Amino acid sequence: MSISSVTYIEFLQGANLRQKKKANDFLGAFDHLRIDPSVCDIAIDLIDKHSQYDGLRLADALIAATCLENDLDLLTLNRRHFEKISALRLI
């Protein structure tokens, strides 16, 4: 299973000092998908199409772009952040 760099960062951001070691151990079990130029290009396109009317923000655009670039499904509890992106497969 894989995790985007942005998701990795958001997960760590939400962990308190006591949770950091467990968080890093948990995240280490995933393939870490880094942001590259093609992900950035897709994210730019997504922001252009979805930020004003659908409320898509930078972090979610980068997460979605990572999934699109790597032909991956996106597992999320925040479906409304991503549901307007028709090419994205949500779980």
Secondary structure as UniProt FT lines:
FT   STRAND          2..4
FT   HELIX           5..14
FT   TURN            17..19
FT   HELIX           20..27
FT   TURN            28..29
FT   STRAND          31..33
FT   HELIX           37..54
FT   HELIX           58..69
FT   TURN            70..71
FT   HELIX           79..82
FT   TURN            83..84
FT   TURN            86..87
//
